Structure formats: structure tokens, C-alpha cells
Amino acid sequence: MGDERVKDEALRILGLFQVLPRLVVFDLDYTLWPFYCECRSKREMPSLYPHAKGIMYALKDKGVDIVIASRSPTPDIAKTFLDKLGLQSMFVAQEIFSSWTHKTEHFQRIHRRTGVPFDSMLFFDDEDRNIDTVSKMGVTSILVGNGVDLGALRQGLTMFTQNSSSSGRNSRK
């Protein structure tokens, strides 16, 4: 399925939900792309998981801001790869810094920079420890097994809607 078809299907899925997150946050390694960037060279041409780009474009089309939150000992490689993939301009914020930090610190910084409350965010990551800690902050968090895909998007939006209705937030289109 090409990027345009994935985008069209992601837009269809997004259209099924009355409540959308204000911000969607993606981890990088094994969430948007199938590798650890510290194991790669800046000279390589990276690739994304097949659905990642189409999902990001659909979110942008729907007016949902997207952010990167990634722990990496090589943030320079991660940023180079985002450039090579033509994705740098898609993100309203990028929190890519060393591996000794906690994801909670990324989210505190994202909140300060964007003003978006935690309960208005949706987060995708491949590590359950990150899902656990970030969920405790009030962020709807989805564990991806083999990168972000349309199934994870649907699951995330469903969970976000359930969390929204239980907290009594207003819906928005």
C-alpha cells in the first residue's frame, strides 16, 4: 500500500472519530523506522515503516500536530535521517536527546513548548516501559509491535475517545 493509499485510509479512520487528539507524539526507533539509529551511519538512506508517512500526512491534513519524542545516544543521526526522509518540517516539536533521560522529561518539555495538556495527546512507542510511565501522566499511549500502522492508529484513536469521554472533555472535529 503506497503512501497516498495509506493516507486516504488514515483519513477515513480519522473521520470515524468525533474526538481527535490535539497532538500525536511518535517515538522514532522501531516506531517510525525499523532500526536503532545509533547502529546506522549518517551516510545511509533510512526507510520508514510502510504506513508511517501516510499516517503522518493524514494527521497533518486533519489539523493534528505531530511531535517526535525519542531517546537516542545519536540525536544527530536521527535528525539527519528525518532530513533525508523530508520529514523535518512536519513536526511542531522534536525532543530527541540522550538515552539517560526518561520519556516523562520529553513530555514535560513538549507540554511546556506546545501548551497542550497531557490528556489531549496520543503517543506511539515500541517500549512498554515508556507506555507505562507516559500513560501515568494522562497521555493515551499505544504500544506498537512492528512500527506504527493503520491498526495502531485505529486502536489509539479508539482508546483516546474512551479516555476523553471518561474525563468529560469536549469533542472537536
GUTI-75428 format. One line per field, with one value per residue (C-alpha): residue number from 1; residue in one letter; chain; x, y, z. Coordinates in nm, 2 decimals. Each point is the difference from the previous one (the first is absolute). Last residue first. Example, Ala and Ser with C-alpha at 12.3 -4.5 7.8 and 13.67 -1.06 7.14 Angstrom:
pos	c(2, 1)
code	c(S, A)
unit	c(A, A)
u	c(1.37, -0.14)
v	c(-0.11, -0.34)
w	c(0.71, 0.07)
! end
This chain:
pos	c(173, 172, 171, 170, 169, 168, 167, 166, 165, 164, 163, 162, 161, 160, 159, 158, 157, 156, 155, 154, 153, 152, 151, 150, 149, 148, 147, 146, 145, 144, 143, 142, 141, 140, 139, 138, 137, 136, 135, 134, 133, 132, 131, 130, 129, 128, 127, 126, 125, 124, 123, 122, 121, 120, 119, 118, 117, 116, 115, 114, 113, 112, 111, 110, 109, 108, 107, 106, 105, 104, 103, 102, 101, 100, 99, 98, 97, 96, 95, 94, 93, 92, 91, 90, 89, 88, 87, 86, 85, 84, 83, 82, 81, 80, 79, 78, 77, 76, 75, 74, 73, 72, 71, 70, 69, 68, 67, 66, 65, 64, 63, 62, 61, 60, 59, 58, 57, 56, 55, 54, 53, 52, 51, 50, 49, 48, 47, 46, 45, 44, 43, 42, 41, 40, 39, 38, 37, 36, 35, 34, 33, 32, 31, 30, 29, 28, 27, 26, 25, 24, 23, 22, 21, 20, 19, 18, 17, 16, 15, 14, 13, 12, 11, 10, 9, 8, 7, 6, 5, 4, 3, 2, 1)
code	c(K, R, S, N, R, G, S, S, S, S, N, Q, T, F, M, T, L, G, Q, R, L, A, G, L, D, V, G, N, G, V, L, I, S, T, V, G, M, K, S, V, T, D, I, N, R, D, E, D, D, F, F, L, M, S, D, F, P, V, G, T, R, R, H, I, R, Q, F, H, E, T, K, H, T, W, S, S, F, I, E, Q, A, V, F, M, S, Q, L, G, L, K, D, L, F, T, K, A, I, D, P, T, P, S, R, S, A, I, V, I, D, V, G, K, D, K, L, A, Y, M, I, G, K, A, H, P, Y, L, S, P, M, E, R, K, S, R, C, E, C, Y, F, P, W, L, T, Y, D, L, D, F, V, V, L, R, P, L, V, Q, F, L, G, L, I, R, L, A, E, D, K, V, R, E, D, G, M)
unit	c(A, A, A, A, A, A, A, A, A, A, A, A, A, A, A, A, A, A, A, A, A, A, A, A, A, A, A, A, A, A, A, A, A, A, A, A, A, A, A, A, A, A, A, A, A, A, A, A, A, A, A, A, A, A, A, A, A, A, A, A, A, A, A, A, A, A, A, A, A, A, A, A, A, A, A, A, A, A, A, A, A, A, A, A, A, A, A, A, A, A, A, A, A, A, A, A, A, A, A, A, A, A, A, A, A, A, A, A, A, A, A, A, A, A, A, A, A, A, A, A, A, A, A, A, A, A, A, A, A, A, A, A, A, A, A, A, A, A, A, A, A, A, A, A, A, A, A, A, A, A, A, A, A, A, A, A, A, A, A, A, A, A, A, A, A, A, A, A, A, A, A, A, A)
u	c(-1.39, 0.00, -0.15, -0.01, 0.19, -0.20, 0.29, -0.17, -0.10, 0.36, 0.15, -0.24, 0.07, 0.38, -0.04, -0.18, 0.24, 0.30, -0.15, -0.09, 0.36, 0.15, -0.20, 0.11, 0.36, 0.27, 0.29, 0.01, -0.13, -0.14, -0.10, -0.26, -0.01, -0.29, 0.18, -0.12, 0.35, -0.04, -0.03, 0.35, 0.15, -0.17, 0.05, 0.36, 0.05, -0.19, 0.25, -0.11, -0.15, -0.31, -0.14, -0.34, -0.03, -0.30, 0.02, 0.36, -0.12, 0.13, 0.20, 0.23, 0.35, -0.08, -0.20, 0.27, 0.26, -0.20, -0.05, 0.37, 0.07, -0.26, 0.18, 0.29, 0.35, 0.32, -0.05, 0.10, -0.22, -0.27, -0.29, -0.12, -0.28, -0.27, 0.10, -0.06, 0.29, 0.26, -0.17, 0.19, 0.13, 0.36, -0.08, -0.16, 0.31, 0.24, -0.21, 0.03, 0.38, 0.06, -0.21, 0.26, -0.03, -0.38, -0.31, -0.29, -0.30, -0.10, -0.30, -0.32, -0.27, -0.35, -0.15, -0.18, 0.24, 0.30, -0.14, -0.05, 0.36, 0.13, -0.20, 0.12, 0.36, -0.02, -0.19, 0.29, 0.25, 0.25, 0.32, 0.35, 0.25, 0.34, 0.27, -0.10, 0.11, -0.22, 0.01, -0.07, -0.31, -0.16, -0.20, -0.34, -0.12, -0.30, -0.04, 0.30, 0.23, -0.19, -0.25, -0.31, -0.22, -0.35, -0.13, -0.35, -0.15, -0.31, -0.36, -0.28, 0.17, -0.09, 0.17, 0.34, -0.05, -0.09, 0.30, 0.22, -0.14, 0.08, 0.35, 0.07, -0.12, 0.22, 0.31, -0.02, -0.16)
v	c(1.79, 0.07, -0.18, 0.15, -0.18, -0.19, -0.21, -0.33, 0.13, 0.11, -0.33, -0.20, 0.23, -0.03, -0.38, -0.01, 0.24, -0.20, -0.33, 0.15, 0.14, -0.33, -0.18, 0.25, -0.06, 0.12, -0.24, -0.37, -0.05, 0.34, 0.08, 0.28, 0.28, 0.24, 0.26, 0.05, 0.02, -0.37, -0.09, 0.15, -0.24, -0.31, 0.06, 0.08, -0.33, -0.18, 0.10, 0.03, 0.35, 0.19, 0.29, 0.18, 0.34, 0.20, -0.15, 0.13, 0.36, 0.18, 0.32, -0.08, 0.07, -0.07, -0.31, -0.13, 0.07, -0.20, -0.27, -0.04, -0.01, -0.28, -0.19, -0.03, 0.13, -0.22, -0.08, 0.34, 0.24, 0.03, 0.22, 0.13, 0.26, 0.12, -0.29, -0.02, 0.22, -0.26, -0.27, 0.00, -0.35, 0.13, 0.27, -0.25, -0.22, 0.29, 0.07, -0.36, 0.00, 0.32, -0.14, -0.28, -0.13, -0.01, 0.04, 0.11, 0.22, 0.13, 0.23, 0.02, 0.26, -0.11, 0.23, -0.28, 0.03, -0.02, -0.33, -0.13, 0.08, -0.17, -0.31, -0.02, 0.04, -0.28, -0.27, -0.19, 0.03, 0.27, -0.03, 0.15, 0.09, -0.06, 0.26, 0.09, -0.35, -0.25, -0.18, 0.32, 0.04, -0.31, -0.17, -0.05, 0.36, 0.19, -0.22, -0.23, 0.30, 0.33, 0.06, 0.18, 0.26, 0.09, 0.34, 0.15, -0.34, -0.06, -0.03, -0.06, -0.31, -0.18, 0.27, -0.10, -0.35, 0.14, 0.24, -0.30, -0.19, 0.30, 0.04, -0.37, 0.02, 0.30, -0.15, -0.32, -0.33)
w	c(1.48, 0.37, 0.29, 0.34, 0.28, 0.25, 0.14, -0.08, -0.34, -0.08, 0.12, -0.22, -0.29, 0.05, 0.02, -0.33, -0.16, 0.11, -0.12, -0.34, -0.03, 0.12, -0.27, -0.27, 0.08, 0.25, 0.01, 0.06, 0.35, 0.08, 0.36, 0.01, 0.25, 0.09, 0.21, 0.36, 0.16, 0.11, -0.37, -0.05, 0.25, -0.12, -0.38, 0.06, 0.19, -0.28, -0.26, -0.37, 0.03, -0.12, 0.20, -0.02, 0.17, 0.12, 0.35, 0.03, -0.04, -0.31, 0.09, -0.29, 0.14, 0.36, -0.08, -0.23, 0.27, 0.26, -0.26, -0.07, 0.38, 0.04, -0.27, 0.24, -0.07, -0.01, -0.37, -0.12, -0.19, -0.26, 0.10, -0.33, -0.01, -0.25, -0.23, -0.37, -0.10, 0.07, -0.20, -0.34, 0.05, -0.02, 0.26, 0.24, -0.05, 0.08, 0.31, 0.12, -0.08, 0.20, 0.29, 0.04, 0.36, -0.07, 0.21, -0.22, 0.02, -0.34, -0.04, -0.22, -0.01, -0.10, -0.26, -0.19, -0.29, 0.24, 0.15, -0.36, -0.09, 0.32, -0.08, -0.36, 0.12, 0.26, -0.20, -0.16, 0.30, -0.09, -0.20, 0.06, -0.27, 0.14, 0.03, 0.36, 0.10, 0.18, 0.33, 0.20, -0.22, 0.16, -0.27, -0.17, -0.03, 0.14, 0.31, 0.00, 0.08, -0.04, 0.28, -0.12, 0.17, -0.13, 0.12, 0.01, 0.03, -0.20, 0.13, -0.24, -0.14, -0.33, -0.20, 0.14, -0.15, -0.34, 0.02, 0.08, -0.30, -0.23, 0.15, -0.04, -0.36, -0.06, 0.17, -0.20, 0.11)
! end
